[in-house]
Amino acid sequence: MDYKTVKQALSINETAFTTTGEIAVDEDFILPDFYPEVIKILKCKAQARLASKNANGTSVTLDGHICVDLLYCDKEGGLNSFQQILPFSKVFDTEVDVTGGCVFCKIKTDYLNCRAVTERKISIHSALSVALNIKTKKQHEVIVEIEDETVQTDKKEIPFLNVIGSAEKGLLIEQELELSAGQQSVDSVLRCEATPLITEIKAVRNKAVIKGNLTVTVLYSSGKQCIPYKSTIPFSQFIDMQGINDDCICTGKIQLCYLEIKPKNVDGQCRGMSLCAKLNVSAETYCAGEVPIINDAYSTQNKLEMQRTKVNIERVIGHLSDSFMVKKTFDFSPGTFGNIIDCWLNTEVDSCTFSQGNMEVKGHFLLCILAFDADNRVCYHEKKSDFSFVKATELNCEGRLLFEPIIEPITCSYTILTDSSLEYRVEYRLNISLHEEKSVSFLTNVVGEEKDNNDTENISMVMYFAKKGESVWDIAKKYKADIKSMRQTNDLNSEQIECDKRILIPIM
């Protein structure tokens, strides 16, 4: 027999496809004639920047470019830089339909070799690893109520995030970076970096509002001097997302897709720089709620045949934000440097774990130093160092934690201790949004079979000697009793038997 049921629709983001891959770079390029010839390569860096991610049918296409930055010395010992843009397109076969899915992608450089074949020809060999994860929105119909007085149900409320929508949008930032009155004019840009960071994200009616900062650092040449420059540019972005409101939970991510900084010539003087940056901003919006799932069910009259489905549901359990200081002393060979031109960091998070009420973040940074040596020649050095940060938390998590820590250096400073050692200090800002993923079994269909004849069909009451800690539900289910009647008959108010006692079980 079929029972009348009440169903509820759940919209859940589920992982449809995940894989890893590689982008190989084997390229030779020639320096333009107006660039000085290469005598010594100081530093070469290859960084991938995604322009678009497209999930369609059974494939995902990643388009972007690899930005190769070369820092080198010319014949006169001068410091120069050159940038080469190498476009790429990478296609992944998913074997499942991922149309409209949210594509999450991480690309990092695993290997890089750069050498000067001639004074103008540069050869690059590099390998970049790609980690790809695609989530698609799936609808589930689950039974939350069985409308039959003979069916007993064991229910509980499960917190979950009902996916409202996800969207991406490009953001173009064009800004004039002006020099202060005391700063020297710009001849050329030697090194530049830009780090985007979301500072606020919220949902309003049919829109996600995202605010943040783009921190820009530049090293430029002026005559024979190298001048550092830093600026912070605020930005805001609106992303249209139909169906969301102020009560929704909104999370976001941001990526730098393109960066160009070049001197700005006004009336024959370069008193500033022109910045062009393209960002990709993505947002996911959820509605926090609870769904009454049926853990277990039985009928006092019939056998039940139940069908279930397992899904992984998520919920937001918190957000951690803190700052911490890392201080390290680095030793070099005697007389390594006399004057430091520039210092910068490349930071990576290796692991983030939660255990016994503590969160621990482990990572490493590569300290890059551009300096003059004791003979006033330009030199480059780098040192790798590990770091860790432990923070006490009050997390209550039963499932699997999902998180992606974002670490950004806020302030950096150094002190030269001797001609062969320095102390470096960096203050990091740490932001982590914490989600819990739990596997939950939902009831999707229930039918009753023919009447279940058993040994108690001619008995109206059963005496049972219950022990402390036994489940009231398990006892009622064993005898196919009406649980409400059993509770009233024996004055049972808790889910478990509180002490050894004799109880009476009414048999329907």
JOVEN-V266185 format. One record per pair of residues at least 4 apart in sequence whose ideal C-beta (glycine too) atoms are under 8 Angstrom apart, sorted by the first residue. I is the first residue (numbers start at 0). J is the second residue. D is the distance in Angstrom with one decimal. If there is no record, write none. Layout:
i/j/d
I/J/D
I/J/D
This chain:
i/j/d
0/301/7.0
0/446/6.8
0/447/4.4
1/446/5.9
1/447/7.7
2/145/5.3
2/146/7.0
2/147/5.0
2/150/6.5
2/445/5.8
2/446/7.3
2/447/6.5
3/145/7.7
3/146/4.4
3/147/6.9
4/142/4.8
4/144/6.5
4/145/5.4
4/146/6.8
4/445/6.8
5/142/7.2
5/143/5.6
5/144/3.8
5/145/8.0
5/146/6.8
6/140/4.9
6/141/6.4
6/142/5.6
6/143/6.8
7/140/7.5
7/141/5.8
7/143/4.9
7/290/6.1
8/138/5.9
8/139/7.2
8/140/5.9
9/138/7.2
9/139/4.6
9/140/7.9
9/141/6.1
9/159/7.1
9/161/6.6
9/290/6.4
9/310/7.8
9/312/7.9
9/441/7.7
10/136/6.0
10/137/7.4
10/138/5.7
10/139/8.0
10/161/5.5
10/162/4.7
10/163/7.6
11/136/7.5
11/137/5.8
11/139/6.5
11/159/7.6
11/161/7.8
11/162/6.3
11/310/5.8
11/311/7.6
11/312/6.0
11/313/7.9
12/101/7.0
12/134/4.5
12/135/7.3
12/136/5.9
12/137/7.9
12/162/4.9
12/165/7.7
12/283/7.5
12/313/7.3
13/134/6.4
13/135/6.4
13/137/5.2
13/310/6.9
13/311/6.6
14/132/6.4
14/133/7.2
14/134/5.6
14/311/7.8
15/93/7.3
15/95/5.7
15/97/5.3
15/100/5.9
15/133/5.2
15/134/6.5
15/135/4.4
16/59/7.6
16/91/7.9
16/93/4.4
16/94/7.7
16/95/6.0
16/97/5.8
16/100/7.8
16/131/7.5
16/132/7.6
16/133/4.5
17/131/6.6
17/132/4.7
17/133/7.2
18/91/6.2
18/131/5.3
19/128/6.5
19/129/6.4
19/130/5.4
19/131/7.1
20/89/6.7
20/91/6.4
20/128/7.5
20/129/4.4
20/131/6.9
21/109/7.9
21/126/5.8
21/127/6.9
21/128/5.8
21/129/6.7
22/47/6.7
22/65/7.4
22/87/5.8
22/89/5.9
22/106/7.2
22/126/7.4
22/127/4.4
22/129/6.3
23/125/7.5
23/126/5.7
23/127/8.0
24/45/6.4
24/65/5.8
24/67/8.0
24/85/6.4
24/123/5.9
24/124/6.9
24/125/4.0
24/126/7.3
24/127/7.1
25/123/7.3
25/124/5.5
26/67/7.8
26/83/7.7
26/85/5.8
26/122/7.7
26/123/4.9
27/116/6.9
27/120/6.2
27/121/6.9
27/122/5.0
27/123/7.4
28/83/5.2
28/120/7.5
28/121/5.7
28/123/7.5
29/119/5.6
29/120/5.5
29/121/7.8
30/34/4.4
30/36/7.4
30/37/6.9
30/81/6.0
30/119/4.7
30/120/7.8
30/121/7.1
34/79/6.8
34/81/5.9
35/73/3.6
35/74/7.1
35/75/7.8
35/77/6.7
35/79/5.4
36/73/6.1
36/74/6.3
36/118/3.9
36/119/5.9
37/71/4.9
37/72/7.9
37/73/7.3
37/115/4.7
37/118/5.6
37/119/7.0
37/121/7.0
38/71/7.4
38/72/5.3
38/73/5.9
38/74/5.5
38/118/7.3
39/71/6.3
39/72/4.4
40/69/6.8
40/70/7.6
40/71/5.0
40/113/6.1
40/114/7.2
40/115/5.9
40/121/8.0
41/70/4.6
41/71/5.9
41/72/6.5
41/78/7.8
41/369/7.1
41/377/7.0
41/378/7.6
41/379/3.9
42/68/7.9
42/69/7.8
42/70/4.3
42/367/6.8
42/369/7.8
42/379/5.3
42/381/7.9
43/67/6.9
43/68/7.1
43/69/5.3
43/70/7.4
43/111/6.5
43/113/3.6
43/123/7.3
44/67/7.3
44/68/4.7
44/108/7.9
44/111/7.5
45/65/5.6
45/66/7.3
45/67/5.1
45/68/8.0
45/108/5.5
45/111/5.3
45/123/6.9
45/125/4.7
45/127/7.2
46/65/7.0
46/66/5.1
46/68/7.6
46/108/6.9
47/63/6.1
47/64/7.6
47/65/5.2
47/66/7.8
47/87/7.5
47/106/4.2
47/108/7.6
47/127/5.3
48/63/5.3
48/64/6.0
48/65/7.7
48/66/6.1
48/254/7.6
48/255/6.2
48/256/5.2
48/257/6.3
48/258/7.8
49/61/6.1
49/62/7.4
49/63/4.2
49/104/6.4
49/106/7.2
49/254/6.2
49/256/6.1
49/279/6.9
50/62/5.2
50/63/4.6
50/64/6.9
50/256/5.3
50/257/7.2
50/277/7.8
51/60/7.8
51/61/7.7
51/62/4.8
51/63/7.4
52/59/7.0
52/60/7.6
52/61/5.8
52/62/7.9
52/102/4.1
52/104/6.1
52/167/7.9
53/59/6.9
53/60/4.7
53/62/7.7
53/102/7.8
54/58/7.9
54/59/5.0
54/93/7.9
54/97/4.4
54/98/6.4
54/99/6.8
54/100/4.4
54/102/5.3
54/133/5.9
55/59/7.9
55/60/7.5
55/97/7.8
55/98/5.6
56/96/6.3
56/97/7.7
56/98/6.0
57/92/6.4
57/93/5.1
57/94/5.9
57/95/6.4
57/96/6.1
57/97/7.1
58/90/5.7
58/91/6.5
58/92/5.6
58/93/6.2
58/97/8.0
59/90/7.2
59/91/4.6
59/93/6.1
59/97/6.4
59/102/6.0
59/131/6.7
59/133/6.4
60/88/6.6
60/89/7.3
60/90/5.2
60/91/7.9
61/87/7.9
61/88/7.1
61/89/4.5
61/90/7.8
61/91/7.7
61/104/6.3
61/129/7.2
61/131/7.9
62/86/7.8
62/87/7.5
62/88/5.1
63/86/7.5
63/87/6.1
63/256/7.1
64/84/5.1
64/85/6.1
64/86/4.8
64/87/6.6
64/257/7.8
65/84/7.6
65/85/4.4
65/86/8.0
65/87/6.1
65/125/7.6
65/127/7.2
66/82/6.6
66/83/7.9
66/84/6.1
66/85/8.0
66/258/7.7
67/82/6.9
67/83/4.4
67/84/7.7
67/85/6.5
67/113/8.0
67/123/5.9
68/80/6.7
68/81/7.8
68/82/5.4
68/190/7.2
69/80/6.4
69/81/4.6
69/82/7.3
69/83/7.3
69/113/7.1
69/121/6.6
70/78/7.3
70/79/7.6
70/80/5.2
70/189/6.9
70/190/6.7
70/369/7.5
70/379/7.1
71/78/8.0
71/79/5.6
71/80/7.5
71/81/7.4
71/115/7.9
72/76/5.8
72/77/6.8
72/78/6.4
72/79/7.3
72/377/5.5
73/77/4.9
73/79/5.6
76/376/5.8
76/377/6.3
77/223/7.4
77/377/7.9
78/189/6.1
78/220/6.6
78/225/6.3
78/340/7.7
78/369/7.7
78/377/5.2
79/187/7.6
79/189/7.5
80/187/7.3
80/188/7.1
80/189/4.6
80/190/6.3
83/121/7.8
83/123/7.8
89/129/6.7
91/131/6.0
93/97/5.1
93/133/6.9
97/133/4.9
97/135/6.0
99/135/7.0
99/136/7.6
100/133/4.5
100/134/6.0
100/135/4.2
100/136/8.0
101/133/6.9
101/134/4.8
101/135/7.6
101/165/4.9
101/281/7.6
101/283/7.0
102/131/7.2
102/132/7.8
102/133/5.4
103/131/7.4
103/132/4.5
103/133/7.3
103/134/7.3
103/252/7.9
104/129/6.6
104/130/7.0
104/131/5.4
104/132/7.6
105/129/7.4
105/130/4.5
106/127/5.5
106/128/7.1
106/129/5.3
106/130/7.9
107/127/6.7
107/128/5.9
107/347/7.6
108/125/6.4
108/126/7.7
108/127/5.3
109/126/5.0
109/127/6.5
109/128/5.0
110/124/7.8
110/125/6.1
110/126/4.4
111/123/7.7
111/124/7.6
111/125/4.5
112/123/7.5
112/124/4.5
112/125/7.1
113/121/6.7
113/122/7.2
113/123/5.5
113/124/7.9
114/121/7.5
114/122/5.4
115/120/7.1
115/121/5.9
115/122/7.8
116/120/4.3
116/121/6.9
116/122/5.1
136/162/5.5
136/165/7.7
137/310/8.0
139/308/6.9
139/310/6.2
139/441/6.6
139/443/7.7
140/443/6.7
141/290/7.0
141/292/6.8
141/308/8.0
141/441/4.0
141/442/6.4
141/443/6.2
142/293/6.2
142/441/7.6
142/442/4.5
142/443/6.5
142/444/7.4
142/445/6.5
143/154/8.0
143/290/6.7
143/291/4.9
143/292/7.1
143/293/7.0
144/152/7.8
144/291/7.7
145/150/4.7
145/152/5.9
145/293/7.3
145/296/6.5
145/445/6.2
147/298/7.6
149/298/5.1
149/299/5.0
149/300/4.6
149/301/7.2
149/507/7.3
150/296/6.0
150/297/7.4
150/298/5.1
150/299/7.9
150/303/7.3
150/445/7.9
151/296/6.6
151/297/5.6
151/298/7.4
151/299/6.7
151/475/6.8
151/476/7.3
151/481/6.8
151/482/5.2
152/293/5.0
152/295/7.5
152/296/4.8
153/293/7.0
153/294/4.5
153/295/4.3
153/296/7.0
153/472/5.1
154/291/5.2
154/292/6.8
154/293/5.7
154/294/6.6
155/291/7.4
155/292/6.4
155/294/5.9
156/289/4.3
156/290/7.3
156/291/5.7
156/292/8.0
157/289/6.3
157/290/5.4
157/291/7.9
157/292/5.2
157/312/7.0
157/439/5.9
158/287/7.0
158/288/7.4
158/289/5.3
158/314/4.8
159/287/7.9
159/288/6.6
159/289/7.2
159/290/6.0
159/312/4.3
159/313/7.1
159/314/5.8
159/439/7.9
160/248/6.8
160/285/3.8
160/286/7.2
160/287/6.1
160/312/7.3
160/313/5.1
160/314/5.5
160/315/6.6
160/434/7.9
161/285/6.3
161/286/4.6
161/287/7.8
161/288/5.7
162/283/7.4
162/284/7.8
162/285/5.9
163/240/7.1
163/242/5.5
163/243/5.2
163/247/5.9
163/284/4.5
163/285/6.3
163/286/5.6
164/240/4.7
164/241/7.0
164/242/6.3
164/243/6.6
164/283/7.7
164/284/5.4
165/240/7.9
165/281/7.1
165/282/6.8
165/283/4.5
165/284/7.2
166/207/7.3
166/238/5.1
166/239/6.9
166/240/5.3
166/281/7.2
166/282/5.9
167/238/7.7
167/279/6.2
167/280/6.9
167/281/4.4
167/282/7.8
168/236/6.4
168/238/4.9
168/279/7.8
168/280/5.5
168/281/7.9
169/256/7.4
169/277/6.2
169/278/7.1
169/279/5.9
169/280/7.6
170/234/6.5
170/236/5.1
170/277/7.2
170/278/4.3
170/279/7.6
170/280/5.5
171/275/7.5
171/276/7.6
171/277/5.6
171/278/7.9
172/213/6.1
172/232/6.3
172/234/5.9
172/274/7.0
172/275/7.5
172/276/4.5
172/277/7.7
172/278/6.8
173/273/7.6
173/274/6.9
173/275/5.4
173/276/8.0
174/232/5.5
174/273/7.9
174/274/4.6
174/276/8.0
175/263/6.5
175/271/5.6
175/272/7.7
175/273/6.2
175/274/7.5
176/215/7.1
176/217/7.4
176/228/7.1
176/230/5.5
176/260/7.3
176/271/5.6
176/272/4.4
176/273/7.5
176/274/5.6
177/270/7.0
177/271/4.5
178/182/4.0
178/183/7.7
178/184/7.2
178/185/7.3
178/228/7.5
178/270/5.3
178/271/5.7
182/226/6.7
182/228/7.5
183/221/3.9
183/222/7.4
183/224/6.6
183/226/5.9
184/221/5.8
184/268/5.6
184/269/4.9
184/270/5.8
185/219/4.8
185/220/7.7
185/221/6.4
185/262/4.2
185/263/7.8
185/269/4.1
185/270/7.6
185/271/7.3
185/272/6.0
186/219/7.1
186/220/4.7
186/221/5.6
186/222/6.9
186/262/7.2
186/269/7.0
187/219/6.6
187/220/5.1
187/262/6.7
188/217/6.1
188/218/7.7
188/219/5.1
188/260/5.4
188/261/6.2
188/262/6.6
188/272/6.8
189/218/4.6
189/219/6.0
189/220/5.7
189/225/6.5
190/216/8.0
190/217/7.1
190/218/4.2
190/341/6.9
190/343/7.6
191/215/7.1
191/216/7.0
191/217/4.8
191/218/7.5
191/258/6.8
191/260/4.5
192/215/7.3
192/216/5.0
192/258/7.9
192/343/7.1
193/213/5.6
193/214/6.9
193/215/4.9
193/216/7.8
193/255/5.9
193/258/5.1
193/274/7.8
193/276/5.5
194/213/7.2
194/214/4.8
194/255/7.5
194/407/6.2
195/211/6.1
195/212/7.5
195/213/5.1
195/214/8.0
195/234/7.9
195/253/4.7
195/254/7.5
195/255/5.7
195/276/8.0
195/278/5.4
196/211/5.4
196/212/5.5
196/213/7.9
196/214/7.1
196/253/7.5
196/405/7.4
196/407/5.6
197/209/6.0
197/210/7.4
197/211/4.4
197/251/5.5
197/252/7.7
197/253/5.5
198/210/5.6
198/211/5.1
198/212/6.1
199/208/7.8
199/209/7.4
199/210/4.3
199/211/7.5
200/207/6.8
200/208/7.1
200/209/5.0
200/210/7.4
200/249/5.1
200/250/6.9
200/251/4.5
200/282/6.9
201/207/7.5
201/208/5.4
201/245/7.8
201/249/5.8
202/206/7.5
202/207/5.7
202/208/7.6
202/240/7.6
202/243/4.8
202/244/6.6
202/245/6.4
202/246/7.8
202/247/4.0
202/248/7.4
202/249/4.3
202/284/5.5
203/207/7.8
203/208/5.8
203/243/7.9
203/244/7.4
203/245/6.0
204/243/7.5
204/244/5.5
204/245/7.2
205/239/6.6
205/240/6.5
205/241/5.4
205/242/7.1
205/243/6.3
205/244/7.9
206/237/5.2
206/238/6.6
206/239/6.0
206/240/6.4
206/243/7.4
207/237/7.3
207/238/4.4
207/240/5.4
207/243/7.0
207/249/5.2
207/251/7.0
207/282/4.0
207/284/6.2
208/235/7.1
208/236/7.8
208/237/5.9
209/235/6.8
209/236/4.7
209/237/7.8
209/238/6.9
209/251/5.4
209/253/7.7
209/280/5.6
209/282/6.5
210/233/7.3
210/234/7.3
210/235/4.7
210/236/7.9
211/233/7.4
211/234/5.8
211/235/7.8
211/253/6.5
212/231/5.2
212/232/6.8
212/233/5.5
212/234/7.2
213/231/7.2
213/232/4.5
213/233/7.9
213/234/6.1
213/276/6.2
213/278/7.5
214/229/7.4
214/230/7.8
214/231/5.2
214/232/8.0
214/407/7.7
215/229/6.9
215/230/4.9
215/231/7.4
215/232/6.5
215/260/7.3
215/274/6.4
216/227/7.3
216/228/7.3
216/229/5.1
216/343/7.0
217/227/7.3
217/228/4.3
217/229/7.4
217/260/6.0
217/272/6.7
218/225/5.9
218/226/7.2
218/227/5.5
218/228/7.4
218/340/7.5
218/341/4.9
218/369/7.6
219/225/7.4
219/226/5.6
219/228/6.4
219/262/7.4
219/272/7.3
220/224/7.0
220/225/5.8
220/226/7.5
221/225/7.9
221/226/5.4
225/340/4.6
225/341/6.5
225/369/7.5
227/341/5.8
228/272/7.7
232/274/7.6
234/278/7.6
236/280/5.1
238/280/6.7
238/282/5.1
240/282/6.8
240/284/5.6
243/247/4.5
243/249/7.6
243/284/4.7
246/286/7.0
247/284/4.9
247/285/6.5
247/286/5.5
248/284/7.0
248/285/4.6
248/286/7.3
248/287/5.7
248/315/5.8
249/282/5.9
249/283/7.3
249/284/5.1
249/285/7.8
250/282/7.1
250/283/5.2
250/285/7.7
250/315/7.9
250/432/5.8
251/280/6.6
251/281/6.3
251/282/4.5
251/283/7.4
252/280/7.7
252/281/5.0
253/278/5.8
253/279/7.0
253/280/5.2
253/281/7.6
254/278/6.8
254/279/4.7
255/276/6.7
255/277/7.7
255/278/6.1
256/277/4.5
256/278/6.4
256/279/5.2
257/275/7.3
257/276/6.7
257/277/3.9
258/274/7.9
258/275/7.5
258/276/5.1
258/277/7.9
259/273/8.0
259/274/7.4
259/275/4.6
259/276/7.8
260/272/5.3
260/273/7.1
260/274/5.1
260/275/7.8
261/272/6.5
261/273/5.7
262/269/4.1
262/271/7.8
262/272/5.8
262/273/7.8
263/269/6.2
263/270/7.5
263/271/4.6
263/272/5.7
263/273/4.8
264/268/7.2
264/269/5.3
265/269/7.7
265/270/6.3
265/271/7.4
285/313/8.0
285/315/7.4
287/314/7.0
287/315/6.9
292/439/6.6
292/440/7.9
292/441/5.9
292/442/7.1
293/442/4.6
295/472/7.0
295/476/7.2
296/303/6.0
296/305/6.5
296/442/7.2
296/445/6.7
297/303/6.0
297/476/5.1
297/479/6.2
298/302/7.1
298/303/5.3
298/447/6.0
298/451/7.9
298/479/7.3
299/479/5.0
299/480/6.8
299/481/5.7
299/507/4.1
300/447/7.9
300/450/6.3
300/451/7.4
300/507/6.9
301/447/4.0
301/448/6.0
301/449/7.0
301/450/5.9
301/451/6.0
302/447/6.9
302/448/4.2
302/449/7.4
302/451/4.8
303/445/5.9
303/446/7.4
303/447/5.9
303/448/7.5
304/445/7.1
304/446/5.0
304/447/7.5
304/448/6.1
305/442/6.0
305/444/7.2
305/445/5.0
306/442/7.5
306/443/5.3
306/444/4.1
306/445/7.4
307/440/4.8
307/441/6.3
307/442/5.7
307/443/6.3
308/440/7.3
308/441/5.6
308/443/5.2
309/438/5.7
309/439/7.1
309/440/5.2
309/441/7.8
310/438/7.5
310/439/6.2
310/441/6.6
311/436/5.2
311/437/7.0
311/438/5.5
311/439/7.7
312/436/7.3
312/437/6.0
312/439/5.4
313/401/6.8
313/434/4.9
313/435/6.7
313/436/5.3
313/437/8.0
314/434/6.8
314/435/5.4
314/437/7.9
315/432/7.1
315/433/7.1
315/434/5.8
316/394/6.4
316/395/7.0
316/396/6.1
316/433/5.1
316/434/6.9
316/435/5.0
317/392/7.7
317/394/6.6
317/433/4.8
318/430/7.5
318/431/7.0
318/432/5.2
318/433/6.7
319/358/6.7
319/390/6.8
319/392/6.8
319/429/7.2
319/430/7.4
319/431/4.6
319/433/6.8
320/428/7.6
320/429/6.9
320/430/5.1
320/431/7.7
321/388/7.9
321/390/5.9
321/428/7.9
321/429/5.3
322/409/6.5
322/426/5.9
322/427/6.4
322/428/5.0
322/429/6.9
323/388/4.6
323/426/7.3
323/427/5.7
323/429/6.8
324/424/6.6
324/425/7.4
324/426/5.2
324/427/7.8
325/364/7.8
325/384/8.0
325/386/4.7
325/424/7.3
325/425/5.2
325/426/7.9
325/427/6.7
326/422/6.7
326/423/7.3
326/424/4.9
327/366/7.8
327/384/5.0
327/422/7.3
327/423/5.4
328/416/7.2
328/420/6.3
328/421/7.4
328/422/5.0
328/423/7.8
329/366/6.7
329/382/4.8
329/384/7.5
329/420/6.5
329/421/5.8
329/422/7.8
329/423/6.5
330/419/6.3
330/420/4.8
331/335/3.8
331/336/7.3
331/380/6.4
331/419/4.8
331/420/6.6
332/419/6.1
333/418/6.4
333/419/4.6
334/372/7.0
334/373/4.4
334/418/5.3
334/419/6.8
335/370/7.7
335/372/6.6
335/378/7.4
335/380/6.6
335/418/6.8
335/419/5.4
336/368/7.1
336/370/3.7
336/371/6.6
336/372/5.7
336/373/7.7
336/378/6.5
336/380/7.3
336/415/7.9
336/418/7.1
337/370/7.4
337/371/5.5
337/372/6.3
337/373/5.1
337/375/7.1
337/418/6.8
338/370/6.3
338/371/4.7
339/368/6.3
339/369/7.4
339/370/4.6
339/413/7.1
339/415/6.9
339/421/7.7
340/369/4.4
340/370/5.6
340/371/6.8
340/377/7.4
341/368/7.8
341/369/4.5
342/366/6.9
342/367/6.9
342/368/5.5
342/369/7.6
342/411/6.7
342/413/5.7
342/423/7.2
343/367/5.1
343/411/7.7
344/364/4.8
344/365/6.9
344/366/6.1
344/367/7.2
344/408/5.7
344/411/6.6
344/425/6.3
345/364/6.5
345/365/4.4
345/367/6.9
346/362/6.4
346/363/7.6
346/364/4.4
346/365/8.0
346/406/5.9
346/408/6.6
346/427/7.6
347/362/5.7
347/363/6.0
347/364/7.4
348/360/6.4
348/361/7.6
348/362/4.4
348/404/5.3
348/406/5.9
349/361/5.0
349/362/5.1
349/363/6.3
350/359/7.9
350/360/7.5
350/361/4.8
350/362/7.8
351/358/7.1
351/359/7.3
351/360/5.0
351/361/7.6
351/402/6.3
351/404/4.9
351/431/7.1
352/358/7.3
352/359/5.2
353/357/7.2
353/358/5.2
353/359/7.9
353/392/6.9
353/394/6.1
353/396/7.3
353/400/5.8
354/359/7.4
356/391/6.0
356/392/6.1
356/393/7.0
356/394/7.5
357/389/5.6
357/390/7.0
357/391/5.7
357/392/6.8
358/389/7.1
358/390/4.9
358/391/7.9
358/392/5.1
358/394/7.9
358/431/7.7
359/387/6.3
359/388/7.2
359/389/4.9
359/390/8.0
360/387/6.7
360/388/4.8
360/404/5.8
360/406/7.4
360/429/6.5
361/385/7.1
361/386/7.5
361/387/4.8
362/385/7.3
362/386/5.8
362/387/7.7
362/406/6.8
363/383/6.0
363/384/6.5
363/385/4.9
363/386/6.9
364/383/7.5
364/384/6.1
364/386/6.7
364/425/7.3
365/381/5.6
365/382/7.4
365/383/5.3
366/381/6.2
366/382/4.7
366/383/7.5
366/384/6.7
366/423/5.9
367/379/7.4
367/380/7.9
367/381/5.0
368/379/7.0
368/380/4.6
368/381/6.8
368/382/7.7
368/421/8.0
369/377/7.2
369/378/7.8
369/379/5.6
370/377/7.6
370/378/5.7
370/379/7.7
370/380/7.1
371/375/5.2
371/376/6.6
371/377/6.2
371/378/7.1
372/376/5.2
372/377/8.0
372/378/4.7
373/418/6.9
388/427/7.6
388/429/6.7
394/400/7.8
394/433/7.0
396/400/5.6
396/433/7.9
396/435/5.0
397/435/7.2
397/437/6.2
398/435/4.8
398/436/5.3
398/437/3.2
398/438/7.2
399/435/7.2
399/436/4.7
399/437/7.3
400/433/6.3
400/434/7.4
400/435/6.3
400/436/7.8
401/433/7.5
401/434/4.1
401/435/7.2
401/436/5.3
402/431/5.1
402/432/6.7
402/433/5.1
402/434/6.9
403/431/7.4
403/432/7.5
404/429/6.2
404/430/7.3
404/431/4.7
405/429/7.4
405/430/4.7
405/431/7.3
406/427/5.2
406/428/7.2
406/429/5.5
407/427/6.8
407/428/5.0
408/425/5.2
408/426/7.1
408/427/5.8
408/428/7.9
409/426/4.7
409/427/6.8
409/428/5.1
410/424/8.0
410/425/7.3
410/426/4.7
411/423/7.5
411/424/7.2
411/425/4.9
411/426/7.8
412/423/7.7
412/424/5.1
413/421/5.3
413/422/6.5
413/423/4.8
413/424/7.0
414/421/6.4
414/422/4.7
415/420/7.9
415/421/5.0
416/420/4.5
416/421/5.9
416/422/5.9
451/479/7.5
452/456/6.0
453/479/7.3
454/458/8.0
455/461/6.6
455/478/6.4
455/479/7.6
455/506/5.1
456/506/8.0
458/506/5.2
459/505/7.1
459/506/5.8
460/503/5.6
460/504/6.8
460/505/6.0
460/506/6.5
461/478/5.8
461/480/8.0
461/503/7.3
461/504/4.3
461/506/6.1
462/501/6.3
462/502/7.7
462/503/6.0
462/504/7.7
463/474/6.5
463/478/7.6
463/501/7.3
463/502/5.3
463/503/7.6
463/504/5.5
464/499/7.6
464/500/7.9
464/501/5.5
465/469/5.1
465/474/6.4
465/496/4.5
465/499/7.1
465/500/5.8
465/501/7.5
465/502/5.3
466/496/6.6
466/499/5.5
467/495/8.0
467/496/5.7
467/497/6.6
467/498/5.1
467/499/5.4
468/495/5.6
468/496/6.5
469/473/6.7
469/474/6.2
469/495/6.5
469/496/4.6
470/474/6.8
470/494/6.8
470/495/5.9
470/496/8.0
471/475/6.4
471/482/7.1
471/485/7.4
471/486/7.1
471/491/5.6
471/493/7.5
471/494/6.0
471/495/6.6
471/496/6.7
472/476/6.1
472/482/6.8
472/494/7.2
473/477/6.3
474/478/7.0
474/480/7.9
474/485/7.6
474/496/7.9
474/502/7.5
474/504/7.1
475/479/7.9
475/480/4.6
475/481/7.6
475/482/4.3
475/485/5.3
475/504/7.3
478/504/5.0
478/506/6.5
479/506/7.6
479/507/7.1
480/484/7.0
480/485/5.0
480/504/5.0
480/505/6.0
480/506/6.3
480/507/6.9
481/485/6.6
481/505/6.5
481/507/5.7
482/486/6.3
483/487/6.5
484/488/6.1
484/505/4.7
485/489/6.4
485/491/7.1
485/502/7.4
485/503/8.0
485/504/5.7
485/505/6.3
486/490/7.7
486/491/4.5
486/492/7.5
488/502/7.7
488/503/5.4
488/504/7.9
488/505/6.0
489/500/8.0
489/502/4.4
489/503/6.2
491/496/7.6
491/502/7.5
493/497/6.0
496/500/6.7
496/502/7.8
